[in-house]
């Protein structure tokens, strides 16, 4: 017996036509897409606590691994140690990818949507990250993180190679996000007043809870409130302005969202020193001797003082090590340094060897 052909119906939800197969019982009043959407709507929201924790920790580990690699490069570490850092960095990238895929799938993102930014097919991505592979990868990442927490100093495989991290910061210099750099700078200024947070908030005309969220980095105030806090706590407003503007800019994965460096050299020099002093403030203004030790004693106290005071711009390797020691990201200041840096003058005219006969 030949089955009856499907009938054409109109969905009561989206008013789009769909084909209704002949079957027993009452026919569907909605199209398949609307029926699937209705079933998903009735499901409870997924618990994203563990995926969010995995993603945050994977991002922290990735940032720490990149900082280790940058420190190794700046300290002219042996090539085997650099290759070890690169391999470690690749491992952290894959962990972060697995954590992001797990969260996206729990949020309902289709494989096609997840595959587009990675420039791979959805079938390839689905085969790469099956549920079993995601479980094993994330479980191994948690186990490795627990072992790392129990062992503060991670050893590189090359025997006798010096660790590129600094002892002054527990074996690693953490790189802070712009928002927490701004919060740390405000906290530093607030502590220097000798007042409590409640007293500082009262003088600035804000609530104590609001002031507490600012110094904890959970709330980014408007510029008007920053100016009121500056009037109470003192400090250099240009330093806070640079940190506040950096915290305002949202992260963009594919573009450089930092403003271009000033064209005029003097303006670029002023902006460079303001950004550097802002990092110094957000790092709680460490003593110059401690800062020199964090840079592995590769720069003199005089150069550090002149650089932070705003009267000198060293070459890029020194600047990169200084920014890194201040928990910043050297790449953020490189455009400003390029616009502000001026090659040191020669020590007098050079004569050709033939001039001396």
Secondary structure, 3 states (H helix, E strand, C coil): CCCCCCEEEECCCCCCEEEECCCCCCCCCCCHHHHHHHHHHHCCCCCCHHHHHHHHHHHHHHHHHHHHHHHHHHCCCCHHHHHHHHHHHHHHHHHHHHHHHHHHHHCCCCHHHHHHCCCCCHHHHHHHCCHHHHHHHHHHHHHHHHHHHHCCCCCCCCCCCCCCCCHHHCCCCCCCCHHHHHHHHHHHHHHHCCCCHHHHHHHHCCCHHHHHHHHHCCCCCCHHHHHHHHHHHCCCHHHHHHHHHHHHCCCCCCCCCCCCCCCCHHHHHHHHHHHHHHHHHHCCCCCHHHHHHHCCCCCCHHHHHHHHHCCCCCCHHHHHHHHHHCCCCHHHHHHHHHHHCCCCCCCCCCCCHHHHC
